[in-house]
Amino acid sequence: MQPSSSSRPLTVIEDGGLAAIGSPAARRPPADPAADPATLQAVRDALLERLDPALLDPVSPAAVRDPEVLRVLRELVGRQIEQGYGPLRGLPQDDAGLLHMFQESLGWGPAQPYLDDERIQEVKIIGDMIMVQEEGADFALVPERFAAPRQALDRALLLAARLNVPLSRARPQDTLPLAHGTRVHVSIPPCTPEGSALICIRRGRRAAWGLDEIVSRGACDAAVGDLLRLLARAGCSFLIAGETGSGKTALLEAIVNSWPGDPHVITIEDNAQEINVRHRAWTRELVQSATEPGAFGRAAREVLRQTPSLVAPGETRAEEAGAILAVAVSGHAVVTTIHARSAARAVLRFADCAAMPGAYMPPSSWPWPSPRPWPPP
C-alpha cells in the first residue's frame, strides 16, 4: 500500500533575479527545526512533561492527541517569543509544521501517519523499514523509511521506559502493554542487528464487542451466533482455536460479553490488555510471564478461591493449561484460546500443554488416560 503522492508546486522567484538565485545565501536551504537535535530534544521534553501519558501511545487517536499537542507547543512558543529567548522560538506556527515537530521528536516519525490511520491493523518496523497491514490484507512495504534504524530503536526504548518494562541486552524481547488492547512487541540487540530493532504494533479495539458485532462483520452467520448465545446461556466452557490474527481474542470477548445476567468475570492476560468486558463485575488480572515464569498458571489456580461466574484466560500456550483445566472441571465456566488449525488439533494440543512439567493437574487426574501424539496424524 502506498499513499498517493502530491505534486510539488513550482516556486517562482520574482525579486532578485539571476544574481539573487546565484548567491550563496539564496542557495542555502532554510534551517529546518526538525533537523536540529537540540530543538527536537526541547520539544520532546516539553511534551513529555505536559501531555497526558495516554496521548503518547503510538496509536492514540489523532483527533484527541493533535489538539493537545498544538495547544502545548503554541503556549510554549508564544511564551519564549515574548521572553526573547528559548529553543522553541523558531518553531513553525502552522498546524502542519508543529505536528511535524511532534512526529519527529516524540511521535513515530514516518510511521506515525500509518499509526494514525485506523484502517491499518498492524505496523511493523524492521530496522529503518516500515511494513503495514490493512484489515484482511497482507503486509506491504511502504516507501517511507526512518533516516536511520537507531531512530526507531530509541523510540521503542523510550516507550518501554515510560511503561516500566526493563528492555535491555539481558532481556531484549518483551510485549509492552498499552490501553485499548493495542499490543507492541519489541526486539532489540542482541536479538536484532546492533543499533536496530524489530517493533510490531498491533492495533486493538476501543469498544467492547459482543456477538452482534461478530455476526455483523461476517465472521459467522446468524445461526452460528444464535448457537453461541445458547451455549453461553447454558454456562458452557469454550476453547477457541485458530491461527495468528484469525480473531480468536475478538470471539472470546464477544462470547464473554454475551454471558447472561450480571456475572463476575475474571480475565487473565499476559502483559497485554486486549480483552474488553461490558459486565460491571469485571476483574482484570495482568501477569508478566517474561519476568515471573509460571505467573499465568498461578493466577489461574488462584481463581479457584475467587468464586467467579466466568473465567477468561486470554491465551493457553503452555503448562498453564493444567490450571485452566482444573478451573473448568471444578464447575467454573472457562473461555480461552489456543493456536491450532482445527478443533481436533486444539483439544490434543490443550491436552499436551496440560501434561507439561509444572502443570497444575498431574496426568493421573486427567479425564483421559495419557497424552496424545502432537501433531495428530
C-alpha positions in Angstrom: 0.0 0.0 0.0 1.4 3.3 -1.0 -0.1 6.7 -0.1 -0.9 8.9 -3.1 1.8 11.3 -3.9 1.1 15.0 -4.3 2.8 17.2 -6.8 5.2 19.8 -5.6 4.2 23.3 -6.5 6.5 25.3 -8.7 8.1 28.3 -6.8 8.5 31.4 -8.9 11.0 34.0 -7.6 10.1 37.5 -8.9 12.5 39.6 -6.9 16.3 39.4 -7.0 16.7 37.9 -10.5 19.5 35.6 -11.6 22.0 37.4 -9.3 20.0 36.6 -6.2 19.4 33.0 -7.4 23.1 32.5 -7.8 24.1 33.9 -4.5 25.3 31.6 -1.7 22.6 32.9 0.6 19.9 32.0 -1.8 21.2 28.5 -2.5 21.4 27.7 1.2 18.1 26.0 2.3 16.2 27.4 5.3 17.0 25.9 8.6 14.7 23.0 9.5 13.9 22.9 13.2 13.2 19.1 12.8 16.8 18.6 11.8 18.2 20.2 14.9 18.8 17.7 17.8 18.6 20.4 20.5 15.3 21.7 19.2 13.9 18.1 18.9 15.0 17.4 22.5 13.4 20.5 23.8 10.1 19.6 22.0 10.3 16.1 23.4 10.9 17.2 27.0 8.1 19.8 26.8 5.6 17.2 25.5 6.6 14.5 28.0 6.1 16.9 30.8 2.8 18.4 29.8 0.9 15.8 27.8 -1.3 13.1 29.3 0.7 9.9 29.1 -2.2 8.1 27.4 -1.8 10.5 24.4 1.8 9.3 23.9 0.8 5.8 22.9 1.7 5.0 19.3 -2.0 4.6 18.2 -3.5 7.2 20.5 -6.4 8.8 18.5 -5.0 11.7 16.4 -8.3 13.6 16.8 -7.7 13.7 20.6 -3.9 13.9 20.7 -3.2 16.6 18.0 -5.2 19.5 19.5 -3.4 18.9 22.8 0.0 18.8 21.1 -0.8 22.1 19.3 -2.0 23.7 22.5 1.1 22.8 24.4 3.6 23.8 21.7 1.8 27.1 20.9 1.8 28.1 24.5 5.5 27.4 24.9 6.4 29.0 21.6 4.4 32.2 22.4 6.0 32.4 25.9 9.5 32.1 24.6 8.9 34.7 21.8 7.7 37.1 24.5 10.7 36.4 26.7 13.1 36.7 23.7 14.9 33.5 24.4 14.4 29.7 24.3 14.9 26.8 21.9 11.3 26.8 20.7 11.1 30.4 19.4 12.0 29.3 15.9 9.3 26.6 15.6 6.8 26.9 12.8 3.5 28.5 13.7 1.2 26.5 11.4 -0.6 23.3 12.5 1.2 21.1 10.0 4.6 22.4 11.0 4.0 21.9 14.7 2.6 18.4 14.2 5.6 17.6 12.1 7.8 18.6 15.1 5.8 16.2 17.3 6.1 13.4 14.8 9.9 13.8 14.5 10.5 14.3 18.3 8.1 12.2 20.4 6.0 10.6 17.7 6.9 7.7 15.5 8.4 9.7 12.6 7.5 8.4 9.1 5.4 5.6 10.7 3.1 8.0 12.5 0.6 8.6 9.6 0.1 4.9 9.3 -0.4 4.5 13.1 -3.0 7.3 12.9 -4.9 5.6 10.1 -7.5 3.3 11.8 -7.8 1.2 8.6 -4.2 0.0 9.4 -4.4 -3.1 11.6 -0.6 -3.5 12.2 2.5 -1.5 11.7 5.9 -3.4 11.7 9.2 -1.5 11.9 12.2 -3.6 10.8 15.4 -1.5 11.3 14.6 1.6 9.2 11.9 0.0 7.0 8.1 0.2 7.6 5.5 -2.5 6.7 1.8 -2.1 7.2 -1.2 -4.4 7.1 -4.7 -3.3 6.4 -7.5 -5.4 7.8 -7.9 -8.6 5.6 -4.8 -7.9 3.6 -1.2 -9.0 3.6 1.7 -6.8 4.8 3.0 -4.3 2.4 6.3 -2.4 2.4 5.7 1.3 2.2 8.2 3.9 0.7 8.7 5.9 3.8 11.7 5.0 5.9 13.4 6.2 9.1 16.6 8.1 8.4 18.5 5.5 10.5 17.5 2.3 12.3 18.6 3.9 15.6 15.6 6.3 15.4 13.1 3.5 15.8 15.1 1.7 18.5 15.3 4.9 20.6 11.5 5.3 20.3 10.9 1.8 21.5 13.3 2.2 24.4 11.6 5.4 25.4 8.2 3.8 25.3 9.4 0.8 27.3 10.9 3.1 30.0 7.6 5.0 30.3 5.7 1.7 30.8 8.3 0.4 33.3 9.2 -2.5 31.1 13.0 -3.1 31.5 14.2 -3.8 28.0 17.9 -4.5 28.0 20.6 -6.7 26.5 19.8 -9.2 29.2 16.1 -9.0 28.4 15.9 -8.0 24.7 12.4 -9.0 23.9 9.1 -8.2 25.5 5.5 -7.0 25.0 4.6 -3.5 26.0 1.1 -3.3 27.5 -1.0 -0.4 26.1 -4.6 0.7 26.5 -7.4 -0.5 24.3 -5.9 -3.8 23.5 -3.0 -2.4 21.4 0.0 -4.8 21.6 3.6 -3.6 21.0 6.2 -6.4 20.8 9.8 -5.2 20.7 13.0 -7.0 20.0 16.3 -5.2 20.5 20.0 -6.2 20.3 21.4 -8.8 20.6 18.3 -10.4 19.1 18.5 -7.8 16.3 21.4 -6.2 14.5 23.3 -3.7 16.5 21.6 -0.3 16.6 18.3 -1.6 15.2 15.0 -3.0 16.5 12.0 -5.1 15.3 8.8 -3.4 16.5 5.4 -4.9 15.9 2.4 -2.6 16.8 -0.9 -4.3 16.5 -4.0 -2.1 16.9 -6.6 -3.1 19.5 -10.3 -2.4 19.7 -11.5 0.6 21.6 -15.1 -0.7 22.0 -16.1 -4.0 23.6 -17.6 -6.4 21.1 -20.5 -8.8 21.5 -21.8 -11.5 19.2 -23.8 -8.9 17.3 -20.6 -7.3 16.2 -19.1 -10.6 15.2 -22.2 -11.5 13.1 -22.5 -8.0 11.5 -18.9 -8.3 10.3 -19.5 -11.6 8.6 -17.2 -13.7 10.9 -20.1 -16.1 11.3 -23.8 -16.2 10.2 -26.8 -15.5 12.4 -27.4 -19.3 13.0 -23.9 -19.8 14.5 -24.3 -16.6 16.5 -27.6 -17.9 18.0 -25.9 -21.2 18.8 -23.1 -19.4 20.6 -25.6 -17.4 22.6 -27.4 -20.6 23.6 -24.2 -22.2 24.8 -23.3 -19.1 26.8 -26.8 -19.1 28.4 -26.1 -22.8 29.3 -22.9 -21.8 31.0 -20.7 -23.9 28.8 -16.9 -23.6 28.6 -15.2 -22.7 25.2 -11.9 -23.5 23.7 -11.4 -21.2 20.7 -8.9 -22.4 18.1 -7.3 -20.6 15.2 -4.2 -19.2 13.6 -2.4 -16.0 14.5 -4.6 -13.0 13.6 -7.7 -15.1 12.9 -9.8 -13.3 15.5 -9.6 -15.7 18.5 -9.5 -12.9 21.1 -12.3 -11.0 19.4 -14.5 -14.1 19.6 -13.6 -14.7 23.2 -14.5 -11.2 24.1 -17.8 -11.4 22.2 -18.8 -14.6 24.0 -17.9 -13.2 27.4 -20.0 -10.1 26.7 -22.9 -12.2 25.7 -23.0 -14.0 29.0 -26.4 -13.7 30.6 -27.2 -11.8 33.8 -24.6 -9.9 35.9 -21.7 -12.4 36.1 -18.4 -11.8 37.9 -15.9 -12.1 35.1 -12.2 -12.6 35.7 -9.9 -12.2 32.7 -6.2 -13.2 32.9 -3.8 -11.7 30.3 -0.1 -11.9 29.9 1.3 -8.3 29.8 -1.5 -7.1 27.5 -4.9 -5.5 27.7 -6.7 -7.0 24.7 -10.0 -8.1 26.3 -12.7 -5.5 26.9 -15.6 -6.6 29.1 -19.0 -4.9 29.3 -20.1 -6.5 32.5 -19.9 -4.3 35.6 -18.4 -7.0 37.9 -15.1 -7.5 36.0 -11.7 -8.2 37.5 -8.8 -7.8 35.0 -5.7 -9.7 36.2 -2.4 -8.9 34.4 0.7 -11.1 34.7 4.2 -10.9 33.3 5.4 -14.4 32.4 8.6 -13.0 31.0 9.8 -11.9 34.4 7.8 -14.3 36.5 7.8 -17.8 35.0 4.6 -19.7 35.9 2.7 -16.5 36.8 -0.1 -17.2 34.3 -0.7 -20.6 35.8 -0.6 -19.3 39.3 -3.2 -16.7 38.5 -5.4 -19.4 37.0 -5.0 -21.5 40.2 -6.0 -18.6 42.4 -9.3 -18.3 40.5 -10.5 -21.4 42.3 -10.6 -19.3 45.5 -12.3 -16.3 44.0 -15.6 -17.9 43.0 -16.1 -16.1 39.7 -19.1 -16.8 37.4 -16.8 -16.9 34.3 -13.0 -17.1 33.8 -11.4 -15.9 30.6 -7.6 -16.7 30.3 -6.6 -14.8 27.2 -4.5 -17.5 25.7 -3.4 -21.0 26.5 0.2 -21.6 25.4 2.0 -24.0 27.8 1.8 -25.6 31.3 -0.9 -23.1 32.5 -3.4 -25.4 30.7 -3.3 -27.6 33.7 -4.6 -24.9 36.0 -7.1 -23.8 33.4 -8.4 -27.4 33.1 -8.7 -27.5 36.9 -10.9 -24.4 36.9 -13.1 -25.9 34.2 -13.6 -29.3 35.9 -14.4 -27.6 39.2 -17.6 -26.2 37.7 -16.5 -22.7 36.6 -17.2 -21.7 33.1 -14.0 -21.0 31.1 -13.4 -19.2 27.8 -9.9 -19.4 26.4 -8.0 -19.5 23.1 -5.3 -21.7 21.7 -3.2 -21.7 18.5 -4.4 -24.6 16.3 -5.8 -25.2 12.8 -8.8 -27.4 13.8 -10.9 -28.3 16.7 -9.4 -31.8 16.9 -5.8 -30.3 17.0 -6.9 -27.8 19.6 -8.1 -30.4 22.0 -5.0 -32.5 21.5 -2.7 -29.5 21.9 -4.5 -28.4 25.1 -4.1 -31.9 26.5 -0.4 -31.9 25.7 0.0 -28.5 27.4 -1.8 -29.7 30.5 0.7 -32.6 30.7 3.8 -30.4 30.6 6.2 -30.4 33.6 4.9 -27.9 36.1 1.3 -28.1 35.0 -1.1 -27.8 37.9 -3.0 -31.0 37.3 -0.9 -34.2 37.3 -1.6 -36.7 34.4 -3.2 -39.2 36.8 -6.1 -36.7 37.3 -6.8 -36.3 33.6 -10.2 -37.3 32.3 -8.3 -39.3 29.5 -5.6 -41.9 30.1 -2.4 -40.4 28.5 -1.1 -37.6 26.3 -1.8 -38.0 22.6 0.8 -37.5 19.9 1.2 -34.0 18.6 0.6 -33.1 15.9 -2.1 -35.7 15.2 -1.7 -37.8 12.1 
